[in-house]
Amino acid sequence: MNKKILPLLGLCVGALCLLGLVMLYSTAFTAKDQERVHAQLVYLAVGLVMAPLLVRLDYHWLQRRSVLYVLGGICLLLLVAVYIPGVGMQVNGSNRWVRGLGQPSELAKPVVILLLSAYLCRLNQWKAVMWKPGFLWPLLLGAVPAGLIFCEQDWGTATLLLLLTLTMLLISGARWQHLALIIIGALPVAAVLVAHNAVRLERIMVFLDPEAARHGAGRQVWQSLLAIGSGGMKGHFLDGSLHKFGYVPEQQTDFIFARIGEEMGLWGTSLVVLLFLGIFLVGLHTMKHARDRFGQFIAAGCTTVIALQACINMAVATSLVPNKGLPLPFMSYGGSGLLAMFVCAGLLGSVAWRVKTHEDETENPVHHQVSGVQLNLSLNR
């Protein structure tokens, strides 16, 4: 057990959840808004019970083929179930929800991490650089659910899953030429898809010039920038902000970072960045000192999905990237998204709980040295 790194993970996650709950309460003006706060409290309670249980669970149990088949099968079934009348729900033209279960795309994040980790840890050094076993087959493990999510009109989560998959392949030692080939081939396909999708094309145009579209399609991003800028260094606190009164749409989910910027200022947004940086550093430390390759890949996947989603959300709120519609981990409103992040944090904590101790390294220094060299080779390839 690591007595230093695990409490840091819990502190960062807990602080983000508490801050997100305060921001959600700050925007609760109607009875529906208050219902959101109560629902978020329930989700937080479930997550705070579930995450410690996952930490205590030996993550090696999740490497069993039977467990992986069940998790993968349930994930695919739910991703297809969103199209079944009476089971799936269509909101704003998108089929993303299953009645009573939330968004299956959120479940796909930890499931894809476990499937990729179990597959990649079994590859030897030679197969890891080969096209089919080291790149194509594991790529499909992430591309299939990403494709189903893409068809749900959730392009942001689909892109996140693909980036997660490519990152884990890069860490496993896949050839960078294979990665470059996929990226180069995907760029013209993405350009054609955006050109034939009015909503996404409009988001690109807003990103290029948000001020020109501030009264139309770019109102959300423009008001987000105004909210963050008006917060200054110290912010206006809960009773002094103005943009929360309907100026920033979806401020409880995709644009909660704008709420933090206005009410807590630069100090608040910097705190959020530092908390996510803390989770990222915990993930790197855990990946480096994990007992085995399965733990290394779990730590790498969980760290990537939390850090990458946080970066994309904050970049959207500050108009650094086009609008993707991804929630801010542990802070945005949403039960399935919050629980999925708690699962990732719990899995990361499970690996961190069982990292190599100084006694382990002393007992078997040769094995530790070889493992470290192999990990460095994989990271540098």
N, C-alpha and C positions, 0 to 999 in steps of 0.2 A: 504493500500500500504506500502511495506517495502522500505524505502528510502536508505538503505545501501546495502542490499543483491542483489537487482536487478541490480544496476550499476556494481557491481563486476562481475556478470554473463556476462553482455555486454562487459566489459573490457577484460575478459579472452577470450571470443569468438572472439572479434574483433582483439585482438593481435595475436591469432592463425591464423586467416584468412589472416592477413597482412603478417605475417612471411611465411606462406605457399605460398602466391603469389610471394614474393621475391625469395624464393627458386625455384619456377617454372620458373620465369623469368631468373634465373641464368643458367638454363639448356636449354634455348631456343636458339638453334644454327641454325636450319633449318626453312623453311617457315611453315612446319607442327608443329614444336614446338611453333612458334609464334602464330599459330592458336589456340593452346591449351591455351596459356595465354589469348588471347582475349575471348575465350569461357569461361574460368574460371572467367574472369571479369564480363561477362554477368550473370553467375550463382550466383556470389557473389552479384550482384546488385539485382537479384530476391530474394535471401535469406535475404538480409538486409531489403527488403521491407516486405517480408512475415513474418519474425520472430516477428517484433513489432506488426503486425496485430494479430498474434496469442497470443501475450502477452495481448493485450487489449481484446481479445475474452474471454468471460466467459467460462471456461473449462467445466462447468456443462452442457452446451449445447451439448457437445460431448457425454454425458451420455445417450442421447435419443436412444431408440432402433432402430428407423428408420435410424438415422445417423450411428450407429454401423453396421447395416445390409448392408447399402450401401458401407461403407468403406471396410468391410470384403468381400463383393461380388466382388467389383472392384479389391481388392488385389488378391483374388483367380483366377479371370478371367485373370488378367495379368500374373500371375505365370504359368498358363496353356498356355497362348497365345505365350509364347516363343517357343513352339514346332510347331506352325502353320506355314506352308510354306508361305513365303511372308510377314508374320507379325513378326515372331521371327528371330533373327540373331544368327548364329553360328560362334564363334570366338575361335580359338585354341581348337576346339573339344568340346566347352562348349556352351550350349544354355542358355544364361543369359540375353539377350537383346531383347527388343521390339523396332522395328524401330520407331525412333522419340520420344521415351519415356524413353529410358535408361534401367536401371536394375530394374525390379519389386521387386527383393529381398530387395532393399533398402527401398522401400515403405512399405514392410512387417514389418520393425522394429517399426515405430511409430504406425502402425495399430495393431500389436500384443499387444503393451503396452496399447492402449486404450481398446481393447477387454478384456484383462486380468483385467485391473483396474475396468472396469464396472462390470465384473462378481464377482471379489473378494470382492468388497466393499459391495455387497449385502449379503454376507455370514455372518451369525451370528457366535458366538464363538463356538457353538457346531458343526455346519456343517463344519467349517474350519478344524477340526481334523478328519473328516470322510473320508473314502477312495474315494468314488465316487464324491460327491459334492465338497469336499475340496481339492481333488488332481487329480483324473483321468480326470474329465471334463475340468478343466482349463488347465491341461497338454496338452490335445488334441488341445486347442486353439493355443498353440505355436508349437505343434508337427506336425500338418497338414501342415502349410506353410513351416516349417523347412524340412519336408519330400519332398515337391515339389522342394524346393531349393536344397536339397541334390541330387535329380535326375538331376538337371541342372549341376552337377559336381562342385557346389560351396559349398564345405564342410566347409569352414571357416565361412561363413554367417549362414549356417545351425547349426553349433555348437554354434555360438554366440546366435542365437535365443533360442536354448534349454537351454543354461546357463542363459539367461535372464528370461526364463519362470520358471526355478527352483529357481532362486533368489527371484522372486516375490512370488512364492508359500511359500518359507521359511519365508519371511516377513509377509505373510498373516496369519501364524500360523499353516501351514501344519506340520504334524508329521515328524520328522527327519527320522523315520524308513521307511516311504514311500519314501522319497528322497534317502535314502541309498539303498533301494531295487532297484529303477530305475537305479541308478548309477552302482551298482554291476552287474545288468543284462545287462547294455549297454556296459560294458568293453569288454567282450568276443565277442560281436557282432562287436564292433569297430575293435578289433584285427583281426577278420576274414575278414572284409571289406578291411582293410589296406593290409593284406597279399595277397589279390587277386586284388589289384590295384597297378600297377607297379609305377605310378607316386608318389602316397602317400608313398609307401614303400621306394622308393628312397629318399624322403624327410626325412623320419625317419632315414635312414642310414647316410644322410648328417648331420643331427642334432647330431647324436652320435659322428661323427668325421668329422667336416667341413674341416679341413686341408687336410685330405686324398683325399677329392673329390674336391679340390679347382680348378682343371683344367677341371672338368666335371660338374656334376649336382650341386656341391656345390659352383660353381664360384660366383653366385649371393650373397650368404650369406658371403662367404669369402671376396669378394671385399667390401661388406658393413662393415665388421669388420675392414678392412684395412682403409677404408675412415674415420670411426669414430675415430680409433686410431691415424691416421695421423693428425687429427685436433688439438690434444693436448688440452691445456687449453683455448686458445684464438681463435683457428681456423685460416684458411688461407684467409678468406673473399672471396668475389665473384670472384676476379681476380687471386687468388692464388691456388685454388683447381684443382686437376688433375683427380680425379676419376669420375667426371661428364662427361668426354669425352668418354662415351661408356663403361666404366669399370663396372659400377653398372647398370644392366638391371632394367627397370621399376622404375627408381629413382624418377619419377614424381608422382608415385602412392604408391605402396606398400613399397618402400624403401626411401621415402623422409626424414625419420629420419636420414639416413646415410648422406644425403646431408647437413643437419643441423649440424651434428657432425663434418664434415670436414671443413665447411666454418665458423662455429660459435664456434666450440670447445665445451668444457665442459660447459662453461657459457651458450651457446645457448641451448644445450640439457637439462641443468638444468632448464632453463627458461621455456621450453616446458613442462617439468614435473610439474613445479610449477603452470603453467596456467591450466593444466588439474586437478591438485590438488585443485585449486581454484573452478573450476566447480563442483568437487566432494563435496567440503565442502558446497557450495551453495545448492547443491541437498540435502545433509543431513539436513541442517538447514530448508529448505523448507518442507521436508518430516515431520520433527518434529513439525513444526508450521502450517501445512496445516489446513484449516478450516474443512475438512471432510476426510473420508477414501478414497473417489475417488481421491481427490487431493494428498493424501499421496502415493497412488499406482502409480499415474502418475509421481510424483516426483521421486519415487524409480525406476521406469522403465526407465525413461529418463536418470537419473544419472547413472544407471547400464550400459546401452547400450553405452553411450559415454565413460565412464571411462574404461569399460571392453575392448571395441574395441581399445582404445588408448593403453592400457597396452599390449594387444596381438600384435599390430603392432610394438611397440617399443621393445617388447621381441623377435619378429622375426628378426628385424634388428640387434639385438645384440646376436642372436643365443641362446637365453634362452629357446625358444620353437621351434618346427618344423615350417617350412614356411606354413602360412595359407592363404596368399593372401588377407588380410584385409587392407583397406586404413586407413590412420591416419585421424581421424575426424577433419574437418574444414581446413585441410592443404593439403591433397592429391588431385591430379587432378581427376575430375569426377563430372559431373553435378548432377546425381541422388543421389550419395552418399553425396555430399555437401548439397543438398536441404533436404535430410532426416535428417541430423544432425541439420540443421536450424529448421526443424519442431520440433525435440526433444527439442532443446534449447528454442523454442517459447512456447511449452507446459509447460516446466519447469518454464519459466518466467511467464506464465499465472497463475500458482499455487502460485508462489512467490509474484506476484502482490496482491494476495488476502489472504495472510497469516494472522493469528490472530494477532491483535494488542494488546497493553497493555490494552487499554480500553475494548476490548472484553473479555479479561481474568478477568478484574476487575468486569465486569457486571455479569459474570456467572462463578465464580470460581469453583463451584461444578462440572459443566459440563466439564470444562477444566481439573480438576483433574481426573475425571473418564476417559476422553479420553486419557490422558497421561498414566494412568495405563494400559488401554487396549492396547495402542500402545507398551508399554514396555513389556507387556506379550507376545504380538505377536512377538516382536523382539527377546525375550529371549527363546521362546519355541523351 
